[in-house]
Amino acid sequence: MATDDPKNTTDTSSAAFVAAVTTPSQHRTDCMACLMSGLEEIGIKPTTAAAVDFGAINSDDDCITLAHSIEACLDGKGYVVAPLSTGFVQLRAKGSVVTIDDFVSGLVSVSQPK
């Protein structure tokens, strides 16, 4: 809790909130939820045990929609995320297959709490 002492600039209630929001397990859970939501938005019914076959995604536009959906979702959950669309289009061009677990790990690595 903040005090009247001007030397004490730490608000522990805010620090506790930030710590709660940024736990690794919560970050991973949020990334998983945003990935699943994004896949559903482009017509893929995902399961956590599946893999994403980028080569089977119908178009670059779907890759971009997936990227923007994930970015918006993570933003809404309090994360800053690097742009994803260029990478997703490249994965589609290569016909890459990414497990959901690896996909989520990638999202965790490119996103940070605000």
Backbone as JSON Lines, residues from 0, in Angstrom:
{"i":0,"aa":"M","n":[0.84,-1.18,0.0],"ca":[0.0,0.0,0.0],"c":[0.88,1.24,0.0]}
{"i":1,"aa":"A","n":[0.49,2.25,-0.7],"ca":[1.26,3.49,-0.75],"c":[1.12,4.22,0.57]}
{"i":2,"aa":"T","n":[2.16,4.96,0.89],"ca":[2.13,5.75,2.12],"c":[2.26,7.22,1.74]}
{"i":3,"aa":"D","n":[2.16,8.08,2.76],"ca":[2.31,9.51,2.53],"c":[3.77,9.91,2.37]}
{"i":4,"aa":"D","n":[4.69,9.01,2.61],"ca":[6.11,9.29,2.49],"c":[6.45,9.46,1.0]}
{"i":5,"aa":"P","n":[6.89,10.66,0.58],"ca":[7.19,10.87,-0.83],"c":[8.32,10.0,-1.35]}
{"i":6,"aa":"K","n":[9.15,9.46,-0.45],"ca":[10.24,8.58,-0.87],"c":[9.71,7.2,-1.25]}
{"i":7,"aa":"N","n":[8.53,6.86,-0.75],"ca":[7.94,5.56,-1.02],"c":[7.03,5.69,-2.24]}
{"i":8,"aa":"T","n":[7.53,5.28,-3.4],"ca":[6.75,5.4,-4.63],"c":[6.17,4.06,-5.07]}
{"i":9,"aa":"T","n":[6.29,3.05,-4.24],"ca":[5.79,1.73,-4.59],"c":[4.37,1.57,-4.1]}
{"i":10,"aa":"D","n":[3.47,1.29,-4.99],"ca":[2.09,0.98,-4.64],"c":[1.97,-0.53,-4.7]}
{"i":11,"aa":"T","n":[2.01,-1.18,-3.56],"ca":[2.04,-2.64,-3.54],"c":[0.76,-3.25,-4.07]}
{"i":12,"aa":"S","n":[-0.36,-2.55,-3.97],"ca":[-1.59,-3.12,-4.52],"c":[-1.48,-3.2,-6.04]}
{"i":13,"aa":"S","n":[-0.88,-2.21,-6.68],"ca":[-0.67,-2.25,-8.13],"c":[0.35,-3.31,-8.48]}
{"i":14,"aa":"A","n":[1.41,-3.41,-7.69],"ca":[2.44,-4.41,-7.95],"c":[1.84,-5.82,-7.85]}
{"i":15,"aa":"A","n":[0.98,-6.04,-6.88],"ca":[0.35,-7.35,-6.74],"c":[-0.54,-7.64,-7.92]}
{"i":16,"aa":"F","n":[-1.26,-6.64,-8.41],"ca":[-2.13,-6.82,-9.57],"c":[-1.3,-7.19,-10.79]}
{"i":17,"aa":"V","n":[-0.21,-6.45,-11.04],"ca":[0.64,-6.74,-12.2],"c":[1.22,-8.14,-12.08]}
{"i":18,"aa":"A","n":[1.66,-8.52,-10.91],"ca":[2.22,-9.86,-10.72],"c":[1.18,-10.92,-11.0]}
{"i":19,"aa":"A","n":[-0.05,-10.69,-10.58],"ca":[-1.11,-11.68,-10.81],"c":[-1.42,-11.8,-12.3]}
{"i":20,"aa":"V","n":[-1.39,-10.7,-12.99],"ca":[-1.72,-10.7,-14.42],"c":[-0.61,-11.37,-15.23]}
{"i":21,"aa":"T","n":[0.62,-11.25,-14.79],"ca":[1.74,-11.67,-15.6],"c":[2.32,-13.03,-15.21]}
{"i":22,"aa":"T","n":[1.61,-13.82,-14.45],"ca":[2.15,-15.14,-14.11],"c":[2.3,-15.94,-15.39]}
{"i":23,"aa":"P","n":[3.35,-16.76,-15.46],"ca":[3.56,-17.55,-16.68],"c":[2.36,-18.44,-17.03]}
{"i":24,"aa":"S","n":[1.73,-19.05,-16.04],"ca":[0.6,-19.93,-16.35],"c":[-0.58,-19.12,-16.89]}
{"i":25,"aa":"Q","n":[-0.82,-17.92,-16.37],"ca":[-1.91,-17.1,-16.87],"c":[-1.61,-16.61,-18.28]}
{"i":26,"aa":"H","n":[-0.37,-16.23,-18.52],"ca":[0.05,-15.77,-19.85],"c":[-0.19,-16.89,-20.87]}
{"i":27,"aa":"R","n":[0.21,-18.08,-20.52],"ca":[0.03,-19.24,-21.41],"c":[-1.46,-19.53,-21.63]}
{"i":28,"aa":"T","n":[-2.25,-19.47,-20.57],"ca":[-3.69,-19.69,-20.68],"c":[-4.33,-18.65,-21.59]}
{"i":29,"aa":"D","n":[-3.93,-17.4,-21.44],"ca":[-4.47,-16.33,-22.28],"c":[-4.09,-16.54,-23.74]}
{"i":30,"aa":"C","n":[-2.84,-16.93,-23.99],"ca":[-2.4,-17.18,-25.37],"c":[-3.17,-18.34,-25.98]}
{"i":31,"aa":"M","n":[-3.4,-19.38,-25.21],"ca":[-4.16,-20.54,-25.69],"c":[-5.59,-20.11,-26.06]}
{"i":32,"aa":"A","n":[-6.23,-19.34,-25.19],"ca":[-7.6,-18.9,-25.44],"c":[-7.68,-18.05,-26.71]}
{"i":33,"aa":"C","n":[-6.71,-17.17,-26.89],"ca":[-6.71,-16.3,-28.07],"c":[-6.44,-17.09,-29.35]}
{"i":34,"aa":"L","n":[-5.55,-18.07,-29.28],"ca":[-5.29,-18.92,-30.43],"c":[-6.54,-19.7,-30.83]}
{"i":35,"aa":"M","n":[-7.19,-20.31,-29.86],"ca":[-8.39,-21.1,-30.15],"c":[-9.48,-20.22,-30.75]}
{"i":36,"aa":"S","n":[-9.65,-19.04,-30.2],"ca":[-10.65,-18.11,-30.71],"c":[-10.32,-17.68,-32.14]}
{"i":37,"aa":"G","n":[-9.06,-17.41,-32.41],"ca":[-8.64,-17.01,-33.75],"c":[-8.84,-18.11,-34.77]}
{"i":38,"aa":"L","n":[-8.52,-19.34,-34.38],"ca":[-8.73,-20.46,-35.29],"c":[-10.2,-20.64,-35.61]}
{"i":39,"aa":"E","n":[-11.03,-20.51,-34.6],"ca":[-12.48,-20.62,-34.82],"c":[-12.96,-19.52,-35.77]}
{"i":40,"aa":"E","n":[-12.37,-18.34,-35.66],"ca":[-12.78,-17.22,-36.52],"c":[-12.53,-17.51,-38.0]}
{"i":41,"aa":"I","n":[-11.51,-18.33,-38.3],"ca":[-11.26,-18.65,-39.71],"c":[-11.83,-20.02,-40.09]}
{"i":42,"aa":"G","n":[-12.68,-20.56,-39.23],"ca":[-13.39,-21.78,-39.58],"c":[-12.74,-23.08,-39.18]}
{"i":43,"aa":"I","n":[-11.73,-23.02,-38.34],"ca":[-11.06,-24.24,-37.85],"c":[-11.55,-24.52,-36.45]}
{"i":44,"aa":"K","n":[-12.0,-25.73,-36.21],"ca":[-12.47,-26.14,-34.89],"c":[-11.31,-26.86,-34.18]}
{"i":45,"aa":"P","n":[-10.56,-26.12,-33.4],"ca":[-9.32,-26.67,-32.82],"c":[-9.56,-27.48,-31.55]}
{"i":46,"aa":"T","n":[-8.6,-28.35,-31.28],"ca":[-8.51,-29.01,-29.98],"c":[-7.08,-28.79,-29.49]}
{"i":47,"aa":"T","n":[-6.88,-28.87,-28.2],"ca":[-5.56,-28.6,-27.66],"c":[-4.53,-29.65,-28.06]}
{"i":48,"aa":"A","n":[-4.97,-30.83,-28.5],"ca":[-4.05,-31.89,-28.9],"c":[-3.74,-31.86,-30.39]}
{"i":49,"aa":"A","n":[-4.32,-30.91,-31.12],"ca":[-4.18,-30.86,-32.58],"c":[-2.93,-30.1,-32.99]}
{"i":50,"aa":"A","n":[-2.78,-29.96,-34.28],"ca":[-1.73,-29.13,-34.87],"c":[-2.38,-28.24,-35.91]}
{"i":51,"aa":"V","n":[-1.76,-27.11,-36.18],"ca":[-2.25,-26.21,-37.2],"c":[-1.42,-26.44,-38.46]}
{"i":52,"aa":"D","n":[-2.1,-26.85,-39.53],"ca":[-1.46,-27.05,-40.82],"c":[-1.65,-25.76,-41.61]}
{"i":53,"aa":"F","n":[-0.64,-24.91,-41.57],"ca":[-0.75,-23.62,-42.26],"c":[-0.94,-23.81,-43.76]}
{"i":54,"aa":"G","n":[-0.38,-24.87,-44.32],"ca":[-0.53,-25.14,-45.74],"c":[-1.97,-25.41,-46.14]}
{"i":55,"aa":"A","n":[-2.78,-25.85,-45.19],"ca":[-4.19,-26.15,-45.46],"c":[-5.09,-24.94,-45.25]}
{"i":56,"aa":"I","n":[-4.55,-23.84,-44.75],"ca":[-5.35,-22.62,-44.6],"c":[-5.6,-22.08,-46.0]}
{"i":57,"aa":"N","n":[-6.85,-21.73,-46.27],"ca":[-7.29,-21.43,-47.63],"c":[-6.62,-20.25,-48.32]}
{"i":58,"aa":"S","n":[-6.19,-19.25,-47.57],"ca":[-5.65,-18.05,-48.22],"c":[-4.76,-17.26,-47.27]}
{"i":59,"aa":"D","n":[-3.98,-16.38,-47.88],"ca":[-3.19,-15.45,-47.07],"c":[-4.12,-14.57,-46.23]}
{"i":60,"aa":"D","n":[-5.27,-14.22,-46.8],"ca":[-6.24,-13.39,-46.06],"c":[-6.68,-14.09,-44.79]}
{"i":61,"aa":"D","n":[-6.87,-15.41,-44.83],"ca":[-7.24,-16.14,-43.61],"c":[-6.1,-16.1,-42.59]}
{"i":62,"aa":"C","n":[-4.86,-16.17,-43.08],"ca":[-3.71,-16.06,-42.16],"c":[-3.69,-14.69,-41.5]}
{"i":63,"aa":"I","n":[-3.98,-13.68,-42.27],"ca":[-3.99,-12.31,-41.74],"c":[-5.14,-12.13,-40.75]}
{"i":64,"aa":"T","n":[-6.3,-12.69,-41.08],"ca":[-7.44,-12.64,-40.15],"c":[-7.1,-13.35,-38.85]}
{"i":65,"aa":"L","n":[-6.47,-14.52,-38.94],"ca":[-6.05,-15.26,-37.75],"c":[-5.1,-14.41,-36.92]}
{"i":66,"aa":"A","n":[-4.11,-13.81,-37.57],"ca":[-3.13,-12.98,-36.87],"c":[-3.79,-11.81,-36.16]}
{"i":67,"aa":"H","n":[-4.65,-11.1,-36.88],"ca":[-5.29,-9.92,-36.29],"c":[-6.23,-10.3,-35.15]}
{"i":68,"aa":"S","n":[-6.89,-11.44,-35.28],"ca":[-7.77,-11.91,-34.21],"c":[-6.97,-12.2,-32.94]}
{"i":69,"aa":"I","n":[-5.86,-12.9,-33.09],"ca":[-5.01,-13.22,-31.94],"c":[-4.45,-11.94,-31.33]}
{"i":70,"aa":"E","n":[-3.98,-11.03,-32.17],"ca":[-3.42,-9.76,-31.67],"c":[-4.47,-8.98,-30.88]}
{"i":71,"aa":"A","n":[-5.67,-8.87,-31.41],"ca":[-6.74,-8.12,-30.74],"c":[-7.12,-8.79,-29.42]}
{"i":72,"aa":"C","n":[-7.2,-10.11,-29.44],"ca":[-7.55,-10.85,-28.23],"c":[-6.5,-10.63,-27.14]}
{"i":73,"aa":"L","n":[-5.24,-10.77,-27.51],"ca":[-4.17,-10.58,-26.51],"c":[-4.14,-9.15,-26.0]}
{"i":74,"aa":"D","n":[-4.36,-8.2,-26.9],"ca":[-4.44,-6.8,-26.48],"c":[-5.55,-6.62,-25.45]}
{"i":75,"aa":"G","n":[-6.69,-7.23,-25.7],"ca":[-7.82,-7.13,-24.77],"c":[-7.56,-7.79,-23.43]}
{"i":76,"aa":"K","n":[-6.61,-8.72,-23.41],"ca":[-6.26,-9.4,-22.17],"c":[-5.06,-8.74,-21.47]}
{"i":77,"aa":"G","n":[-4.58,-7.63,-22.05],"ca":[-3.51,-6.88,-21.39],"c":[-2.1,-7.19,-21.85]}
{"i":78,"aa":"Y","n":[-1.94,-7.63,-23.09],"ca":[-0.61,-7.95,-23.61],"c":[-0.3,-7.11,-24.85]}
{"i":79,"aa":"V","n":[0.97,-6.84,-25.02],"ca":[1.49,-6.24,-26.24],"c":[2.07,-7.4,-27.03]}
{"i":80,"aa":"V","n":[1.72,-7.47,-28.3],"ca":[2.21,-8.58,-29.11],"c":[2.81,-8.05,-30.4]}
{"i":81,"aa":"A","n":[3.89,-8.67,-30.81],"ca":[4.5,-8.33,-32.09],"c":[3.54,-8.7,-33.21]}
{"i":82,"aa":"P","n":[3.58,-7.98,-34.33],"ca":[2.7,-8.33,-35.45],"c":[2.94,-9.77,-35.91]}
{"i":83,"aa":"L","n":[1.86,-10.47,-36.2],"ca":[1.92,-11.89,-36.51],"c":[1.65,-12.23,-37.97]}
{"i":84,"aa":"S","n":[1.01,-11.35,-38.71],"ca":[0.5,-11.73,-40.03],"c":[1.6,-12.14,-41.01]}
{"i":85,"aa":"T","n":[2.71,-11.43,-41.07],"ca":[3.77,-11.77,-42.02],"c":[4.3,-13.18,-41.75]}
{"i":86,"aa":"G","n":[4.52,-13.48,-40.49],"ca":[5.01,-14.82,-40.13],"c":[4.01,-15.91,-40.49]}
{"i":87,"aa":"F","n":[2.73,-15.65,-40.27],"ca":[1.7,-16.65,-40.58],"c":[1.62,-16.89,-42.08]}
{"i":88,"aa":"V","n":[1.73,-15.83,-42.88],"ca":[1.71,-15.96,-44.34],"c":[2.94,-16.78,-44.79]}
{"i":89,"aa":"Q","n":[4.08,-16.52,-44.18],"ca":[5.29,-17.27,-44.52],"c":[5.15,-18.75,-44.14]}
{"i":90,"aa":"L","n":[4.54,-19.02,-42.98],"ca":[4.31,-20.4,-42.57],"c":[3.38,-21.11,-43.56]}
{"i":91,"aa":"R","n":[2.38,-20.39,-44.06],"ca":[1.47,-20.97,-45.05],"c":[2.22,-21.29,-46.33]}
{"i":92,"aa":"A","n":[3.07,-20.37,-46.79],"ca":[3.84,-20.58,-48.02],"c":[4.75,-21.8,-47.92]}
{"i":93,"aa":"K","n":[5.27,-22.06,-46.72],"ca":[6.15,-23.21,-46.5],"c":[5.37,-24.49,-46.23]}
{"i":94,"aa":"G","n":[4.06,-24.38,-46.0],"ca":[3.26,-25.56,-45.67],"c":[3.57,-26.09,-44.28]}
{"i":95,"aa":"S","n":[3.96,-25.22,-43.38],"ca":[4.36,-25.62,-42.02],"c":[3.19,-26.15,-41.21]}
{"i":96,"aa":"V","n":[3.51,-27.13,-40.37],"ca":[2.55,-27.68,-39.42],"c":[3.11,-27.41,-38.03]}
{"i":97,"aa":"V","n":[2.31,-26.78,-37.18],"ca":[2.75,-26.39,-35.84],"c":[1.77,-26.96,-34.83]}
{"i":98,"aa":"T","n":[2.3,-27.68,-33.83],"ca":[1.42,-28.21,-32.79],"c":[0.83,-27.04,-32.01]}
{"i":99,"aa":"I","n":[-0.32,-27.27,-31.42],"ca":[-0.96,-26.22,-30.61],"c":[-0.02,-25.81,-29.48]}
{"i":100,"aa":"D","n":[0.62,-26.77,-28.84],"ca":[1.52,-26.47,-27.72],"c":[2.67,-25.57,-28.18]}
{"i":101,"aa":"D","n":[3.28,-25.89,-29.32],"ca":[4.37,-25.06,-29.84],"c":[3.87,-23.69,-30.27]}
{"i":102,"aa":"F","n":[2.66,-23.66,-30.83],"ca":[2.06,-22.39,-31.27],"c":[1.88,-21.48,-30.06]}
{"i":103,"aa":"V","n":[1.33,-22.04,-28.98],"ca":[1.11,-21.25,-27.76],"c":[2.45,-20.78,-27.2]}
{"i":104,"aa":"S","n":[3.45,-21.65,-27.2],"ca":[4.79,-21.25,-26.72],"c":[5.33,-20.09,-27.54]}
{"i":105,"aa":"G","n":[5.1,-20.12,-28.85],"ca":[5.53,-19.02,-29.7],"c":[4.81,-17.73,-29.37]}
{"i":106,"aa":"L","n":[3.49,-17.84,-29.14],"ca":[2.72,-16.63,-28.78],"c":[3.19,-16.05,-27.45]}
{"i":107,"aa":"V","n":[3.5,-16.91,-26.51],"ca":[4.01,-16.45,-25.21],"c":[5.33,-15.69,-25.42]}
{"i":108,"aa":"S","n":[6.18,-16.21,-26.32],"ca":[7.48,-15.58,-26.51],"c":[7.42,-14.24,-27.24]}
{"i":109,"aa":"V","n":[6.35,-14.01,-28.04],"ca":[6.27,-12.75,-28.79],"c":[5.3,-11.75,-28.16]}
{"i":110,"aa":"S","n":[4.76,-12.09,-27.0],"ca":[3.85,-11.17,-26.33],"c":[4.33,-10.9,-24.91]}
{"i":111,"aa":"Q","n":[4.05,-9.7,-24.46],"ca":[4.48,-9.27,-23.12],"c":[3.32,-8.55,-22.44]}
{"i":112,"aa":"P","n":[3.22,-8.69,-21.12],"ca":[2.19,-7.91,-20.39],"c":[2.45,-6.42,-20.6]}
{"i":113,"aa":"K","n":[1.36,-5.66,-20.7],"ca":[1.47,-4.21,-20.87],"c":[2.0,-3.58,-19.6]}
